Amino acid sequence: MATQASNPDSLQTLSQLDVAGQTYHYHSLPKAARALPGLERLPFSLKVLLENLLRHEDGDTVTRQHLEAMAQWLDSRHSDTEIQYRPARVLMQDFTGVPGVVDLAAMREAVAAAGKDPALVNPLSPVDLVIDHSVMVDKFGDASAFRDNVTIEMERNRERYEFLRWGQQAFDNFRVVPPGTGICHQVNLEYLGKTVWTRDIDGKTYAFPDTLVGTDSHTTMINGLGILGWGVGGIEAEAAMLGQPVSMLIPEVVGFKITGKLREGITATDLVLTVTEMLRNHGVVGKFVEFYGDGLKDMPVADRATIANMAPEYGATCGFFPVDEQTLAYLRLTGREAHQIELVEAYAKAQGLWREPGQEPAYTTTLALDMGEVEASLAGPKRPQDRVALSQMKSAFELLMETNEGPATESDSRLQSEGGQTAVGVEKSYRHAASQPFQLNGEDLHLDPGAVVIAAITSCTNTSNPSVMMAAGLLAEKAVARGLQTKPWVKTSLAPGSKVVTDYLRVGGYQEVLDQLGFNLVGYGCTTCIGNSGPLPDPIEQAIDKGNLTVASVLSGNRNFEGRVHPLVKTNWLASPPLVVAFALAGNVRVDLSRDPLGVDRDGKPVYLRELWPSQEEIAEAVAKVETEMFHKEYGEVFEGDDTWRSIQVPDAKVYEWTEASTYIQHPPFFEGMGAEPEPVDDIHDARILALLGDSVTTDHISPAGAIKADSPAGRYLQDKGVQPRDFNSYGSRRGNHEIMMRGTFANVRIRNEMLDDVEGGFTRHIPSGKQMAIYDAAMAYADDHTPLVVIAGKEYGTGSSRDWAAKGTRLLGVRAVVAESFERIHRSNLIGMGVMPLQFTEGVSRQSLKLTGEETITITGMAGNPEPAASLTMTVTHPDGREERCQLLSRIDTANEATYFRHGGILHYVIREMISAD
């Protein structure tokens, strides 16, 4: 924290605040506004950034000019000024956290090899890692499912957990929340987040806004509690925890005005799907979204967090809600200390961070929603922003089948993406097929197109919200009372985001009726939402495969990209928990639940959804059963874990003891042969195209987290190591082993490489041999010939989860640059962080306009030396007939810091060089 007194250009904003007899020092935003008039009109989220700059003003990394740029933002409501942002803490989950800790361990070894103390590599900011991504739904539909799944999880992941236990004792400022506890974002919301953070420095206690970055894109959920946070790549998060600032441009801020109230029968999930659709259409990529308006007065934090959670789905960096009475009410409910709550209120009011009625800050652009206009909705079949009204679900699915072209074009279906673009780089076809007969538990059944084979109440998005969880319980209660049952082909599961959910479902008596419908507890983790849905029963998988059936999943999650939920399930629909239960009862998405019955009762009478749907009054009465003591009970020993976790023994060593026998944890090669100075950056000459991809290629396509196929390069590697397919686990669980992950890069079963005709999966054509082979195998063949590689893609490259391995794997395959029409924010940053150049086609130029087939060679000039931000580079395409074609590319290295990181070959390389060069 900088000392303003030593800086003559400082605004001198240091002040004191007394709260219940304790004195806090803070940097006053009102004082800054007196020096730079107008700052009080900034959006709340930018005020948090401004406070961060005031607190770290040092005349070097943060100067008076940076502060003045915040005031100048008000003139045009945007800025080209780069600032250095230092979040208070870092949040990680285990899929991204394990490779992060692997990198830290490798950095310690590199520092030790340079003759320095390996303990130099140590988090300087508090880091919390929550193990939530590893549990899979292997067992379901019975009382032992939770116990069995936890047992299997511990057996599968023991090597990883031993490694994390080592990290827990080897690194300072590093805490691990053990498996079986909850989802990181829900734990963050219910326990870790403070809204106002404090730190003792030189005998004084400083107060400042709680801020964070996380290694998961849904870190944004915490913005519902007035805490500014967003997802970054694992590489960028590692740098942040090691003291490097997050380099960013002062963002544009879109104001979203909320008015009115939700109608009877409409949930927070319906609201967030509507907000997501509106903001996607508005265009908020790379921007902050901030919610305002008097509709917030009665909107609880649980609903705010549901909206904030899905910021990645509507494309924003974050979706921020300012502090008000609802914030304090949530802090009280969840058992935060009384003094902390007093501090939050006093600090927010002193700083102008408290939302006042009618307040409308200055925004770049605005849009508005009357919540009374929201209707019951789902989103799908493969993108979270493609909202479909419940009343349109049946016709939307039928149209999907009839067109045989993926998303429908009729506006009413809500299945079309912006500008009429479909996901060219991924599977587009859906087929009609006849019903397939199968036997299950001795019963003769048939599986139809549109059958719901997975119904999962899962994900931090909705399981953090008592209103939608209680609604699911109430609907289940009424369904059981009428004698309804879920269809036998539906794999049902309940995976809450914290143990508190189990407590209040049991107190209300709702867990028992959910159990009767097969929604037994399967674990506390992300499960189906991240692709850990587990296998379907063999007869159902065989029926789908035999008939090439287009079937469905319905889940209360936030992601439904192709190949994510289950490789055999082509259409995936996001919905509220009560709608998940309803579709499990109906058994097929080709049912109009707004009009058609979802079943018949014991007397043979039709049962309609409207008869089972709980009233707002019933939901409110159920939510009132959620008590503060539940949070005290479940979070009292949140870091302790069960007996199995506590029994894990690890060596007490600063440097990790790697073992070649491990198939989970391996020493990554990123720092091998690294010199004290970076090698000069060279242009790219005569590169081959490894993959030619379309629009909306996600990080799920680039670096899948689902099942490992036995005949894939990763599957063959594991079998060579003596691992049987039944013990493969998932790609995500093996992120600590680069040998697995580089073989899994571009290996998604639904990705389509345009270099091949009608081929799905991770394949390419090797040039000049012309042979079709796995992308990994082709990359290794090119490496043997010392041939550089590029990837060419369309719009929205790298959307989805913030997977650092999508960038790490790209680099290890030998890819020097990715050329696309546009990039998702986090993946673009990750590519730079791994020394891969993101390049953007200029307007009107694309792979189609250049008529690329993948047979060309690519030369890119203008990179050599010290690449500048936003530089113009030249790409020369040499066609097989020798004809040359040139076009300009825009470097998507956006800031000076990013240019420095790229010149060093990556952000961690830069950090290591800084450490070993220090006196």
LOMIRO-557827 format. One record per residue (C-alpha): x, y, z. Coordinates in steps of 0.5 Angstrom, whole numbers, padded with zeros to 4 digits, always signed. Each point is the difference from the previous one (the first is absolute). Last residue first. Layout:
N
XYZ...
//
This chain:
919
+0038-0016-0010-0006-0001-0005+0002-0004-0006-0002-0007+0002-0007+0003+0002-0001+0004-0006+0002-0005-0005-0005-0005+0003-0006+0005+0000+0002+0001-0008+0000-0007-0001-0007-0001+0004-0003+0006-0005+0002-0004-0006+0006+0000-0006+0003+0006+0003-0002+0004-0006-0007-0002+0001+0000+0002+0008+0003+0007-0002-0005+0001-0006-0006-0002+0005+0003+0005+0005+0000+0006-0006-0008-0002-0001-0004-0003-0005+0004-0005-0003-0006-0002-0005+0005+0001-0006-0004+0003-0006+0001-0004-0006+0001+0003-0007-0001-0004-0007+0004-0003-0005-0001-0005-0005+0005-0005-0004-0001-0005-0006+0005-0006+0001-0005-0005-0003-0001-0002+0007-0002+0007+0003+0005+0004+0004-0003+0005+0005+0004+0006+0002-0003+0003+0006+0003+0007+0002+0000+0003+0007-0004+0006+0003+0002+0001+0007-0005+0001+0005+0005-0001+0006+0007+0001-0002+0004-0007-0002+0008+0001+0002+0004-0003-0005-0004-0004-0006-0007+0000+0000-0001+0004-0006+0000-0006-0005-0005-0006+0000+0001-0005-0005-0005-0006-0002+0000-0006-0004-0006-0002-0003-0003-0007+0000-0005+0002+0005-0006+0001-0005+0000+0008+0001-0004+0004-0005+0003+0006+0002-0007+0003+0001-0002-0006+0003+0006+0000+0005-0002+0007+0002+0001+0007-0002-0006+0005+0000+0002+0004+0006+0008-0002+0002+0001-0007+0002+0003+0000+0007+0006-0003+0002+0001-0003+0007+0008-0002+0001+0002-0006+0004+0005+0001+0006-0004-0003+0005-0003+0006+0004-0001+0003-0007-0005-0006-0001-0003+0001+0006-0002+0007-0001-0004-0002-0006-0003-0006+0004-0002+0005+0005-0003+0005-0005-0004-0004-0005+0003+0001-0007-0002+0003-0007+0001-0002-0007+0006-0005+0002+0007-0001-0002+0003-0004+0006+0008+0001+0000+0006-0005+0001-0003-0006+0001+0005-0006+0002-0005-0005+0003+0003+0002+0007-0002+0007-0001-0008-0002-0002+0000-0004+0006+0002+0006+0005-0005+0004-0003-0006-0005+0000+0003-0002+0006-0001+0007+0004-0007-0002+0000-0005+0006+0001-0006-0003-0002-0004+0002-0006+0002+0004-0006+0007-0001-0003-0001+0002-0007-0006+0005-0001+0000+0001-0007+0004-0005-0005+0006-0004+0000+0007-0001-0002+0005-0004+0004+0007+0001-0002+0006-0005+0000+0008+0000+0000+0003-0005-0004+0007-0003+0003-0001-0007-0004-0001-0004+0007-0005+0006+0002-0004-0001-0006-0001-0008+0002-0001+0002+0007-0006+0005-0002-0003-0005-0005+0000-0005+0006-0003+0005+0005-0005+0002-0006-0002-0008-0001+0001-0002-0007-0003+0001-0007+0006-0001-0005+0001+0005-0005+0008-0001+0000+0001+0007-0001-0003+0002+0004-0003-0004+0006-0008+0001+0000-0003+0001+0007-0004-0004+0005-0003+0002+0007-0007-0002-0001-0005+0000-0006+0001-0002-0007-0005+0003-0005+0006+0002-0005+0007+0002+0003+0004+0006+0000-0006+0003+0003+0001-0003+0007-0006-0001+0003+0000-0001+0008-0006-0004+0003+0005-0006+0003+0004+0005+0003+0008-0002-0001+0002+0007-0002+0005+0000+0006-0001-0007+0003+0007-0003-0002+0003+0007+0003-0004-0002+0006+0002-0007+0002+0008+0002-0001-0001+0006+0004-0002-0004+0006-0003+0005+0006-0006+0001-0005-0002-0008+0002-0007+0002+0003-0002+0004-0005+0001-0005-0006-0004-0005+0004+0001-0007+0004+0004-0005-0004-0001-0005+0005-0006-0004-0004+0005+0001-0006+0006-0004+0003+0006+0003+0002+0006-0004-0001+0004+0006-0003+0000-0002-0007-0008+0000+0002+0001+0007+0002+0003+0003-0006-0005-0004-0005-0005+0004+0004+0003+0006-0001+0001-0001-0007-0007-0002-0001-0002-0007-0001-0002-0001+0007-0004+0006+0000+0001+0005+0006-0007+0003+0003-0001+0007+0001+0004+0006+0002+0002+0002-0007+0005+0005-0002-0001+0003-0007-0007-0002-0001-0002+0001+0007+0004+0007+0000-0005+0002-0005+0000+0000-0008-0006+0005-0001+0002+0001-0008+0003-0004-0004+0007-0004+0000+0006-0002-0004+0005-0004+0003+0007-0001+0000+0002+0005-0005+0007-0001-0002+0005+0006+0001+0005+0002-0006+0003+0006+0004-0002+0003+0007+0003+0006+0002+0005-0001+0006+0000+0003+0007+0007+0000+0003+0002-0005+0005-0002+0002+0007+0006+0002+0005+0002-0004+0006-0001-0007-0004-0006-0005+0000+0003-0007-0002-0006-0003+0003-0005+0005+0003-0007-0002-0004+0002-0008+0001-0005-0002+0005+0002-0004+0006-0006-0006+0000-0006-0001+0004-0005-0004-0001+0003-0006-0004+0005-0001+0005+0005-0005-0001+0005+0005-0002+0001+0003+0007+0000+0007+0002+0003+0002+0007-0003+0007+0001+0005+0006+0003-0001+0003+0006-0001-0007+0004-0004-0003+0006-0002-0006-0003-0007-0002-0001-0005-0004+0004-0007-0001-0002-0004-0002+0006-0004+0007+0001-0003-0001-0007-0002-0007+0002-0003+0002+0007-0004+0006-0003+0002+0007-0002+0002+0005+0005+0000+0006-0004-0007+0002+0001+0000-0002+0007-0006+0005+0002-0002+0001-0007-0006-0005+0001-0002+0002+0007+0000+0007+0000-0003+0000-0007-0006-0004+0003+0000+0004+0006-0002+0006-0005-0007-0003-0002-0003-0002-0006-0008-0001+0002-0002+0006-0003+0002-0003-0007-0006-0004+0001-0005+0005+0002+0002+0004-0006-0001-0006-0005-0007-0001+0003-0001+0008-0001+0003+0000-0007-0005-0006-0002+0003-0007-0001-0001-0003-0007-0003-0007+0000-0007+0002-0003+0003+0005-0005+0004-0006-0002-0006-0004-0002-0002-0007+0002-0004-0004-0004-0005-0005+0004+0001-0007+0000-0002-0001+0007+0007-0001+0003+0002+0006-0004+0002+0002-0007+0006+0003-0003+0003+0006-0003-0007+0003-0002+0001+0004-0007-0002+0008+0000+0006+0004+0003+0004-0007+0001+0000+0000-0008+0003-0007+0000+0006-0002-0005+0005+0001+0005-0001-0007+0003-0001-0004+0006-0006+0004+0003+0002-0001+0007+0008+0001-0001-0003+0006-0004-0003+0003+0006+0005-0001+0005+0005+0004-0004-0005+0005-0001+0000+0001+0008+0007+0000+0000+0000+0006-0006+0002-0002-0007+0006+0000-0004-0001-0005-0006+0005-0005-0003-0001-0003-0007+0005-0005-0003+0000-0005+0006+0005-0005-0002+0007+0003+0002-0003+0002+0006-0001+0007+0004+0006+0004-0004-0001-0004-0007-0003+0007-0003-0001+0006+0005-0005+0000+0005+0003+0004+0006-0003+0004+0005-0004-0006+0004-0007-0002+0002+0000-0006-0004-0004-0003-0006+0003-0005-0004-0002-0002-0007+0000-0005-0005+0001+0000-0008+0000-0008-0001+0006-0003-0004-0005-0006+0000+0006-0005+0002+0003+0005+0004-0006+0003+0004-0002-0007+0001+0007-0002+0002+0001+0005+0005-0007-0001+0003+0001-0008+0001+0007+0002+0003-0003+0004+0006+0003+0008-0002+0007+0001+0002+0002+0006+0005-0003+0007+0000+0007+0003+0001+0000+0004-0006+0000+0007+0004-0007+0001+0001-0001-0007+0002+0004-0001+0006+0002+0007+0003+0001-0002+0007-0003-0002+0006-0002-0008-0001-0006-0004-0003-0005+0002+0005-0007-0004-0003-0004+0003-0005-0003-0007-0002-0007+0003+0001-0001-0003+0007+0006+0003+0002-0003+0007-0002-0005-0002+0004+0004-0001+0006+0005+0006-0001-0006+0004+0000-0002-0001+0008+0001+0008+0001+0006-0002+0005+0003-0005-0005+0000+0005-0006+0003+0005+0005+0006-0004+0002+0001-0003-0006+0001+0007-0003+0005+0002+0006+0004-0006-0003+0002+0005-0006+0000+0000-0007-0006-0005+0000+0001-0006-0005-0007-0004-0001+0000-0005-0005-0005-0003-0005+0002-0005-0006-0007+0000-0004-0001-0007-0004-0005-0002+0006-0005+0006-0001+0000+0004+0007-0006-0002+0004-0007+0003+0001-0005-0002+0006-0003+0006+0001+0003+0001+0007+0007-0001-0004-0002+0005-0005-0002+0005+0006+0007-0001+0004+0004+0000-0006-0003+0007-0002+0002+0002+0007+0007-0002+0000+0001+0003-0007-0003+0007+0003+0005-0001+0006+0006+0000-0004-0003+0005-0005-0001+0005+0006+0006-0003+0004+0005+0003-0005+0007-0003+0000-0002-0006-0003-0002+0004-0006+0007+0003-0003+0004-0004+0004-0001-0006-0004-0005-0006+0000-0007-0003+0000+0001-0005-0005-0005-0003-0005+0004-0005-0005-0003-0004-0005-0006+0004-0002-0003-0003-0006+0000+0005-0006+0000-0006-0005-0003-0006+0003+0002-0005+0004-0004-0007+0001-0001-0004+0006-0001-0007+0002+0002-0001+0007+0005-0005+0003+0004+0005+0004+0000+0004-0007-0001-0003-0007+0000+0004-0006-0004+0002-0006+0002+0005-0004-0005+0005-0003+0001+0003-0007+0006+0005-0002+0000+0007-0002+0007+0003-0001+0003+0006+0003+0006+0003-0004+0004+0006+0002+0006-0003+0003+0005+0005+0002+0005+0006-0004-0006+0003-0003-0004+0001+0006-0006+0004-0003+0000+0007-0002-0006+0004-0001+0003+0006+0002+0000-0001+0007-0002-0008+0001-0007-0003-0002-0003-0004+0005-0005+0005+0003-0006-0005-0003-0004+0006-0001+0005+0003-0005+0000-0005-0005+0006-0002-0002+0001-0007+0004+0007-0002+0003+0003-0006-0003-0001-0001-0008-0005-0007+0000-0005+0005-0001-0006-0005+0002+0004-0002+0007+0001+0007+0002-0007+0002-0002-0002-0006+0005+0004+0003+0005-0002+0007+0000-0008-0003-0001+0001-0003+0006+0003+0005+0004-0004+0006-0002-0004+0000+0006+0006+0000+0005+0003+0006-0004+0006-0002-0003+0007+0004+0001+0006+0000-0004+0005+0003+0005+0002-0006+0003+0002-0004-0006-0001-0007-0002-0007-0002-0001-0002+0005+0004-0002+0004+0005-0007-0001+0004-0005+0005+0002-0006+0002+0004-0002+0008-0002+0003+0006+0002-0004+0006-0001-0002+0002+0007+0008+0001+0001+0000+0006-0004+0006+0000-0003+0005+0006-0002+0006+0002-0005+0006+0004+0001+0006+0003-0003+0007+0002+0002-0003+0002+0007-0001+0006+0005-0003-0002+0006-0007+0000+0001-0003+0000+0008-0007+0000+0001+0000-0004+0006+0008+0001+0003+0005-0006-0001+0006+0001+0005+0007+0000-0003+0000+0008+0001+0006-0002+0004-0003+0002+0007-0006-0004-0001+0004-0006-0002+0005+0000+0006-0006+0001+0005-0004-0005-0003+0005-0005-0001+0003+0001+0007-0006-0001+0003-0001-0007-0003+0007-0002+0002-0001+0002+0007-0006-0004+0000+0004-0006-0002-0003-0004-0007-0005-0005+0001-0003-0001-0006-0006+0003+0001+0003+0006+0003+0005+0001-0006-0007-0001-0005-0003+0006+0004+0006+0004-0001+0000-0001-0007-0008+0001-0001+0001+0007+0004+0005+0003-0005+0006-0002-0004+0001+0001-0007-0002-0006-0005+0005-0001-0005+0000-0005-0006+0007-0001-0002+0005-0001-0006-0006+0000-0005-0002-0006-0005-0007-0001+0002+0002-0007+0002+0006+0002+0003-0004+0005+0004-0004-0006+0003+0002+0000+0007-0003+0007+0001-0007-0002-0002+0000-0005+0005+0004+0004+0005-0006+0005-0001-0005-0005+0002+0004-0002+0006+0001+0007+0002-0007+0001+0001-0004+0005-0005-0005+0004+0004+0004+0007-0001+0003-0002-0007-0006+0001-0004+0001+0008+0002+0006+0000-0005+0007-0002-0001+0004-0006-0003+0007+0001-0002+0003-0004-0006+0007+0001-0001+0003-0001-0007+0004-0005-0004-0005-0003-0004-0007+0004+0001-0004+0000-0006-0007+0002+0000-0002-0007-0002+0004-0003+0005-0003+0004+0005-0007-0001-0002+0001-0007+0000+0004-0001+0006-0006+0005+0004-0005-0005-0002+0004-0006+0002+0001+0003+0006-0007+0002+0002-0003-0007-0002+0005-0003+0005-0002+0005+0005-0007-0003+0000-0007+0002-0004-0006-0004+0003-0003+0006+0003+0003+0007-0004+0007+0002+0002+0000+0007+0002+0001+0007-0003+0006+0004-0002+0007-0002-0002+0005+0005-0003+0006-0003-0004+0006+0005+0000+0005-0002-0005+0007+0002+0002+0006+0001-0004+0006-0003+0003+0006+0004+0002+0006-0005-0004+0003-0005+0004+0006-0003+0003-0001-0004+0006+0006+0001+0005+0005-0005+0001+0001-0002+0007+0001-0007+0000-0008-0001+0001-0001+0004-0006+0005-0004-0004-0003-0006+0002-0007+0003-0002+0003+0002-0007+0002-0007-0001-0007-0003+0002-0003+0004-0005-0005+0006+0003-0007-0001+0003-0003+0006+0003+0000+0004+0007-0003+0006+0003-0004-0001+0006-0007+0003+0001-0003-0006+0002-0003-0002-0007+0007+0001-0002+0002-0006+0003-0003-0004-0006+0006+0003-0005+0004-0006+0002-0004-0003-0005+0006+0000-0005+0004-0005+0005+0007+0002+0002-0002+0005+0004+0002+0008+0001-0002+0004+0006-0002+0006+0004-0003+0001+0007+0000+0008+0000+0005+0003+0005+0001+0001+0007+0007+0001+0003+0002-0002+0007+0006+0004+0003+0006-0003+0003+0005+0000-0006-0005-0003-0004-0006-0004+0002-0005-0002-0006-0008+0001+0000-0005-0003-0006-0007+0003+0000-0005-0004-0004+0003-0006+0004-0001-0006-0005+0003-0006+0003-0007-0003+0003-0006+0000-0004+0002+0003-0006+0007-0003-0001-0003-0007+0002-0005+0001-0005+0005+0002-0005+0005-0006+0002-0005-0005+0000-0001-0004+0006+0003-0005+0006+0001-0007-0003+0007+0002-0002+0004+0004+0005+0001+0007+0000+0007+0002-0001+0004+0006+0003+0006+0004-0003+0003+0006+0003+0006-0004+0001+0002-0005-0004+0003-0007+0002-0005-0003+0004-0006+0001-0004+0004-0001-0006+0001-0007+0003-0007-0001+0001-0001+0002-0007+0005-0006-0003-0003-0005+0005-0007+0002-0003+0002-0001-0007+0003-0007+0001-0006-0002+0004-0005+0002-0006-0003-0006-0002+0000-0003+0007-0003+0006+0003-0005+0001-0005-0003-0007+0000-0001+0000+0008-0003+0007-0001-0005-0003-0006-0002-0006+0005-0001+0004+0006-0005+0005-0004-0003-0005-0004-0002-0005+0006-0007+0003+0001-0002-0002-0008-0001+0003-0006+0007+0001-0002+0007-0003-0001+0006+0002-0004-0002+0008+0000+0007+0002+0000+0004+0004+0006+0006+0004-0003-0002+0007-0001-0001+0002+0007+0006+0001+0004+0000+0007+0002+0007+0004+0000+0001+0006+0004+0005+0005-0001+0002+0006+0004+0005+0004-0004+0008+0000+0001-0001-0007-0003+0007-0004+0000+0006-0001-0004+0006+0003+0003-0001-0006+0005+0005-0003-0006+0006+0004+0003+0004+0002-0006+0006-0004-0003-0003+0000-0007-0002-0007+0001-0004+0002+0006-0004+0005-0004-0002-0005-0006-0002-0005+0006-0004+0005+0003-0003+0002-0007-0002-0008-0001-0004+0000+0007-0003+0006-0002-0002-0002-0007-0003-0007+0004-0004+0005+0005-0003+0003-0006-0001-0007-0004-0004-0002+0007-0004+0006+0000-0003+0000-0007-0004-0006+0001+0001+0001+0008-0004+0006+0001+0004+0007+0001-0002+0006+0003+0005+0006+0001+0001+0006+0005+0000+0007+0001+0000+0002-0008+0006+0005-0003-0002+0003-0006+0005+0004-0004-0003+0005-0005+0000+0000-0008-0003+0007-0002-0004-0001-0007-0007+0002+0004-0007+0000-0001-0006+0004+0003+0002+0006-0005+0001+0006+0005-0001-0005+0006+0006-0004-0001+0004+0007+0001-0001-0001+0007+0003-0007+0000+0005+0003-0004+0002+0005+0005+0002-0006+0005+0004-0003-0005+0004+0006-0002+0001+0001+0008+0004-0006-0001-0001-0008+0002+0006-0004-0002+0005+0005+0001-0002+0006+0004-0002-0004+0006-0008+0000+0000-0002-0007+0002-0005+0002+0005-0003+0005-0005+0000-0005-0006-0004-0005+0004-0005+0006+0002-0001+0001-0007-0001-0007-0002-0005+0000+0005-0003+0006-0002+0000-0003-0007-0005-0005+0003-0005+0005+0003+0000+0004-0007+0003+0007+0000-0004+0006+0002+0004+0001+0007+0006+0001-0005-0003+0006-0003+0005+0005+0003+0007-0002+0001+0003+0003+0006-0006+0000+0004-0002-0007-0003+0006-0003+0003-0002+0002+0007-0007-0003-0002+0004-0007-0002+0004+0000+0007+0006-0005+0001-0001-0004+0006+0002+0000+0007-0004-0004+0005-0001+0002+0008-0004-0005+0004-0005+0002+0005-0006-0002-0003+0002+0002-0007+0005+0006+0000+0002+0003-0007+0007+0003-0002+0002+0003-0006+0006+0000-0005-0002+0004-0007+0006+0004-0001-0001+0001-0007+0007-0002-0002+0005+0004-0004+0005+0001+0005+0000-0008+0001+0004-0001+0007-0007+0001+0004-0004-0004-0004+0004-0007+0002-0002-0005-0004-0003-0007+0002
//
